[in-house]
Amino acid sequence: MTKNPYQTDLDSNSANYDSLSPLTFLSRSAEVYPEQTAIIHGDLKYNYREFYARSRQLASALTKRGIAEGDTVSMMAPNIPSVLEAHYGVPMTGAVLNTLNTRLDAAALAFILDHGECKVLLTDREYSSLVKEALSLAEVKPFVIDIDDSLADGGEMIGDMEYEDFLATGDPEFEWRGPKDEWQAISLNYTSGTTGDPKGVVYHHRGAYLAAMGNAVSWSLPKHPIYLWTLPMFHCNGWCFPWTLTAVGGTHVCLRKIEASAIYSEMQRCQVTHMCGAPIILSMLINASDEDKAKAPSGVKFMVAAAPPPAAVLAEMDSMGFDVTHVYGLTETYGPSVLCDWNSNWNEKPVEDRAALKARQGVRYHALADLEVMDSKTMTPVPRDGNTMGEVMLRGNLIMKGYLKNPKTTQDSFAGGWFHSGDLGVVHEDGYLELRDRSKDIIISGGENISTIEVESVLYKHPAVLEAAVVARPDEKWGETPCAFITLRAGRNVSEAEIIKFCRDNMAHFKCPKTVVFDELPKTSTGKVQKFVLRERAKNF
């Protein structure tokens, strides 16, 4: 047999191959942009030389504590500099970073600490009461490091050592090494756990590197953007933006409390160019005072994900001068892995049409191998008609390693060689994905499928509606009918009959809510509406 010349004497070695890892982004930026401002936190500023040195100190100090490959280091903190440092310092030791959701209760935190086998816990003093309770419930006894942030509000020191003192035990010239294998775990992120114990999603260095690069390429990030942290860094590692922004020498503007006034003030003070967040942040910006809105620099770029933002909300952001890019992903896909790649021909369309196009989820990231909407039984793609629904499935480098200590769920989620998202969607003729619902949220009324997202989009067009969520309500005749839960804007008043009439004037009558409830919407710790709670409430109306 003739030898393949391209596989002869052309082996990989240390000169021509290195495992992909986002850790290299920081070392490069510290070398290329040492004096560039890397982090702003109130009056505190670090340049890239200092950011790199502090991250190496953290890695060194953790190594001296015995932390090594396969260990878990957990962190309970808002968007502050130490979380950025941990995104580099922890994996520099070979360990795995587990950023904890600051909105969880003590029992959920205790479960995560035990399940992840936490060895070291870094915790901001503002969360001391909650963390103390969680530690009292947990079986693990980690070494606890207090973060005494100058902008923290209250709390006490509960740990074995303070963060800056711990850092001082480390070497800023620590000689870290990247992973031997890019498949090595870099972080552990837990799902919200609204239907039971949360699942631990494991990321690897290769995926984190490619997701970070995908963010930069897909969003056309320039060199040295100024990025405001309105997205929690605990959520999918901040959609991998702690690594993305560092790769392009950007400035991380930290923000402890996500409030409209604080967001606008920091936008003005730091001349912010880019932001990310869930649709709730868009609503926050829209419903701010005119005085706050006037502080926003023009042309701020905003990447939005989570639940599909209603077209009416996107239209209002457009009118305010924000440039919104819609993306889609899950914790299991490193955050964003699909984006609404904007077609310049759409710029000529009316604002309402542009908003409707922006509300679509779009096409795959460069590092995602495939994106399909399929019949989950036959595993065949649905027609590209913008109407036939199927399950959204993805595969490629932006898919997690799997669920920690949960082989069956991992195998089920990867059945047939695809990651099964559980989301339902359609594909338009141009190949763009549009979500229609979660598989568990679809309403089947009289044999007809009703997308709750479609109904919610109509409700958001009503001028009195601040927030809306639609769920199935049991019905003797139809099986199920739509039930709308609505939060009204301040000072607005509207009746159930008026809402139903508005829907009937704007969509097929069988899709319209038969019941309307005015109430605050229950949300998960990551700001998602808890529809399982609303489904239970709907049974009583």
N, C-alpha and C positions, 0 to 999 in steps of 0.2 A: 504493500500500500504506500502510495506517495505521501510523504510528509507534507503537512500544511506549513508553508514557509512562515506564515504569520503567527504560528504557534511554536516556532523553533527558535531557541536562544533569545527569546523576547519576553522573559519572565518579569513579573513585577518585583521591585526591590525598594529599598528606602530612598533611592534617588528618584524614582519615577512614580511612586505610589504612596499615598498617605490617607488614612481613614478620614472621611469627612466629619468635621465637628464644628459647630458654631463658636466654640471657644477661640478659634483662630481669628475670628472677627475682632475681638478685643485686642489681641496682641498686635494685629495689623494696624488698627486705628491708633493705638498708643504709639506705634512707631512712625506712622505717617502724619497723624494729626495730634501730636502730644499736647499742644497748648489749646486745642479746640475745646470749648465747653462741652462736657459730656453730660453732666447732671446739674439741674437746678432744683433746689428744694427750699422754698422760702428765701432767706438771705444766703443760704449755703450754696456754694458752687464747687464742683470738681471738674478738672480737665481730664482728658483721656489718659495722660500719664498717671495721674492720681487714681483714677478709676481702676486702671490695670494693677497698680501697686496695691491698692486696698483689696482687690479681689484675690491677688496672690497671697496677701497676708492672711485672708480668711482661709484659703486653701491650706496654707502652712499650719495655721493654728488648729484646724480640724484634723489634719494629719497627725499632729502631736497628740491629739486626743484619741488617736487610734482609728479614726474614720478612714475607710478604704473602699475599694470597689465592692459594690453590692450592698453597702449600708445606705440607710435612708436618713436624710436630714430634712426635718419638717420646719415650716416657717409660718408664723401667724402674724401678719402685718398688712397694713394698707399699702398704697403706692408710695413707698419711701426709698431712699437710696440703697439701704441695706438689702432690699429685695433684688435690686439690679445686681448688686455685688454677689449675692448668693447664686444668681443664674450662671455665674462664671466660677466663683470660688468653690462651690460645692462639687460640680462635675470635674473640676480640675484635680480633685482627689480620687476620682473614679466613682464617687458616691452618687446617689440619686436625689434630686431636689423634689420635695413634696410641699408645694405652696398650698396652705390651708385656706379654705373659704371663710372669710371673717364673719359671714352672716349665718353660719351654722350654729346649732345648739351644742351644748356640752356632750350629750350622748353621741351625736354624730361625729364630733371631733374625737371622742374617745375611741370609737370604732375605727376611725381612720388611723389614729396613732398606733393602735394595736395591729390592725391588718397590715399596715405598711412597716411594722416593726421599727418604729422610730428610735434612733440612737441619740440624736441631738435635736433639740427644739429651740429655735430662735423665736422669741415672742415680744411684740411691742407692748409696752406697759399699759396702754389704754385697754387692752384685752385681758388684763391680769385676772379679773374675777372669773371670766368665762374659762380661761385656760386652767386656772386652779381647779375649777369644778371638773373639767375634762380630765385632768391628770388624776384626780381622785377616783374617777370612774375607770380609768385605763389600767391595764395590767403592766404595760411597759413603764419603765422609769428612766426616761431620757435625761441627758445632761441638759439643763435649761439655761439659756442665755437670754438675758433681758435686753431689749432695745429701748434705750432711754431717749427717744426722739424729742427734740426740743419743741416740736409743734403738737405733741400728743396732749390729749385732754384728760387729765386725771389718771387713775390707776396707781399701781404700786409695783415695786420690784419683788419678784417672786422666785427668781432664778438663782443659779449657782455662781453666775458671773455676769457682768455688764458687757454689752457688745464691743464697745470701744476698748475696754480693758482686755477682752478676749482677742481682739484684733492685734493688740500690742504684743501679744505673745508670738505672733507669726512673723515671718520673714517676707518683706515686700519684694525680694529678689527670688522668691521660692521657684525652683525649677520644676514646674509642673509638666506633665506629659499628657498628650491627648489619648483617646481610647485606642487600645490595640485593635479593636474591631468596631467599626462604625455602627454595628448592630447593638452595641452595648447600650444599656438603658441610661438615659440622661435625666428623665423626670417622671414623676408619678402624679397624675391628676385624677381626682375623684369626681364622678358624675354627681348631679344634684341629689339623687337618692329620694325622689318624691314618691316612689312606689316600693320602697324597701331600703335595705342597706345600699349605700353608694358603691359603684364598681370602680376599681382602680385601673385607670388607663395608663399604659406604659409607653413612653416615647423613647426613641433611640436617637443617637447622635446624627446619623445620616438624615433621618426624617426632619429633625429640628433644623439642620443646616439647609436642607432643600426647601422647607416651609418658609424659613427666614428669607432666603433668596427669592422664593416665589412671591412673597409680599412685596419685595423691592421692585421686582420686574413687573408684576401685574399692576402695581399702583404707580409705576413710573416714578419712583422716589428719586429726587435729586440728591446731590451731595449736600450734607449738613442741613437737613430739614430740622425744624423746631417742633417737637412732638409733645403734645399735652396728654398726660396719662389719665384719661377719663375712663378707660377700660381697666377693670381690676387685673393686676398682674397674676392673681391666683387663678384666673380663668383661662385655661388652656395655655398656661405660661404667657398670659397677655397676648394670645394669638401669635406667639413667637416673636413679638416685636421687641422684647429686650435684646434679642439677637439681631433682628432686622435693622433697627435704628443704629446700633453700634457698627454694623457692617458698612453703613454709608456715612459714618462719622456724624450722626445726628445728635441733637441735644434732647435729652430726656427731661421733661419738665414734670416733676412729681407733684401729685395732688392727693392729700390725705382724705379730704371729704369731697364727694362728688355732689356739689350743689351748683345751681345755675349761676348764682352771683359769683361764687369762687371761680367757676369755669371761665366766665367772661372776664373777670379781673386778671386772671393769669394769661388769657389770650392776649389781652392788651399789654400787660406788663412785659411779657416775653416775646411778643409778636409771633405767636404760634402760627405754624403753617399747616400742620397735620394733626388729626385726632382720630380715635376709633371708639366704638361703643355700640351698645344695643339700642333698639328703637326708643327705649325709655329716655335715653340721653337726648335724642332729637326732640321728644316732647318737652323735655325740661328746657331746652334752648328756645323752643317756639313759645312756650308759655312764660318766659321771663319778662321782666319789666322792660319798657322801652329804653330806660336809662342803661340797663345792663346790655341790651342788644347793641346799643351804639358803640360799645367798647370793642366789638369783634372786628379784627382786621378783615379786609375784603379778600374773597377767594380762598378761605380756609377749606382744605380738603378733609372730608369726613368719610371714613370707611365704616359702614354699618352692617351688622349681621344679626344673628338670632332669628326671632320671628320675622317674617317678611314685613317690612314697614309699609303701611297703607300708602297708596298713591297720593292721597290728600296731604299726608305729612311730608312726603318727598317734594311735592309741589310747593309747599310753604317754605321748606328749607331752601329750595331753589330761588324763591322770591326774596329770601333774606341774604342771598349772595354766597351760600355755602355750596361747594362742589361735592356732592354725595356720590360715593361708589358703593354699590350693594354687593356683598359677598355672602357666601353660604358655606357652612361646614358644621362639624360636630366636635365634641371633645376628642372623639376617636380619630379625627382627621387633622389633628394639630390646629384646630380652629379653621380659618378660611382655607378652602381648597377649590372653590368655585367662585367666579366673579362675573358680574354683568359688564363684560368688556364692551365699552361704549363705542358705538358706530357713529362717526362724525356726521353721517347723513341724517341722523336723528335730531341734530341740533336745530334743523329748520322746522321741526314739528311744534305744534302748540304745547304750552307748558303741561297741560293735563296728559297729553299723549306721551311726552317725555317722562313724566312721573310714572306712568303705567309701565313703560319700557324699563325704567330704572328699578321697578319693583320686582322684576324677574331676577332669578338667581344667576342665570347665564351659562357660562362655559367653564371648562376645567382649567385649573392652574397648570403652568408648564410642567411641573414636577408630578402631576397626577397622570397616571397612565391612561385611565379610562373613566368615563362618566356615562351612565346609561339609566334610562327609566325602563324597568322591565316588569313583565308579568312574573310575580314571585313564584308561581306554580310551575310555569313552563320555562322560566329563565330566558325568555325571548324579549327583545326590545319592542316597546309599544310603537305604533305609528306616530310619525312627526306631524300630528294634526292639531296640536294645541288643545286637544279635547280628551283623548284617551289616557286615563290615569294608570299609573303603575308605581312600583316602589323604586325610589332613587337608590342606585347602587354605584359604588366606586371601587377602584383598585389602583394600587401603585405605591410609590414611596411615601405618600402622605397619609398612609394608614398606620395606626398604632401597631406595636408589637403584639398586643393583646391585653386581656384583662388579668391583672395580678391574681394568682391563686384561684383562677376561675376558668379551668380548661373547657368545660362544657359550653359556657356562654361564649367563650372565644371561638370555639369550633362552629357553633351555631351562627355566629355573626359573620363568619367567613365561608359559609356554605356555598358550594359551587364556584369557589375561587373569586368571589366578590364580597365586599363589605356591604352588609344589608343595613341601610340607615334607619329603616322604619318610617321614613318620610314618603308621602305620596306626592307625585307631581305629573306634569305633562311636558312634552317636548314640542316646541313650535317648529314651524317649517324651516326657520333659519338655524335650527339646532340648539336654541336657547332653552334651558330648563326653567320651568316655573313651578314652584311648590304649590300644592293645593291643600295639603293637610298632613298631620301625623296619621298613621294607619289607625290608631286607636281613637282619633278624634273625628273621623269622617261620620257624617250623619246619613243614615239610610232611611228615607221617608217615602213610604208607599212604593218601595223598590227602587227609588231614584237616589243616587249619591248626591249629597250636598256638601260642598266645601265650606268649612267654617271660615277659612281665610277669605273666600270670596264675599261672604256675608259681612264679615268684619270690615272689609275694605269699603263697602257701601256705607256702613254705619259711620266710619270715620269721616265721611264726606259731610255729615250733618254738622252744622256750625256749633251745636251745643255739646257735642260728644268730645270728651277728653280721652277716654279709654273705652275699649269695647272688647268683649270676648264672647264667643258663641259656642254653645255645647248642645248635645242631644238631650231632649227631655222625653221620657216615655209617653207614648200616646196610644190609646186603645185602638183607634181607627188606622192611623198611619204607621204605627210601630214606633217611630221617633219623629219629633218635630224640633226645629231650631228654637233655642231659648237664648236670648241675648242678655248679658250682664253689662251694664253701662255705668261709667263714672262721668258725671257731667262737669263741664267747665265751671269755674267759680262764677256765681251770679247768674247762671243760666238755668232755665226751668223748661221742661218739656214733658209731655204725657206719653204713656205707653202707646196710645192710639196714634199720636203724631209720628212716633218713631216707626211704627208698623206701616203707616201710610207712606212715609218717606221711602222705606224699603220697597214697597209695592210699586212706587213710581220709578224706581231705579233698577229693578231686577225682576227675574221671573218670579211669579207669585208663590210657587211651591217652595222656593228657597227662602222666603221671608220668615223672620221670627214670628212665632205664634204667641210668644210670651216675652215680655221685657221686664227686667229687674234692675232698678237703680241702686247701685251699691259700690263700695270700694272693691277692687279686684285683688284677691289673694295672690301673692307671688312667692316664688321660690327664692332661695338665697342668692341666686344669680339674676333675679329680676324677671324670670319667666312666669307667666300667669299659670297658676295651679288649676288646670282644667278638671282634674279629678275631684277637687274640692267643689268646683262649680257644678259638676255633674250630679254630685250628691245633693247640693242645694236645689238644683232644678227639679228633682223628684218631688219636692215639697210645694211646688207652685202649680 
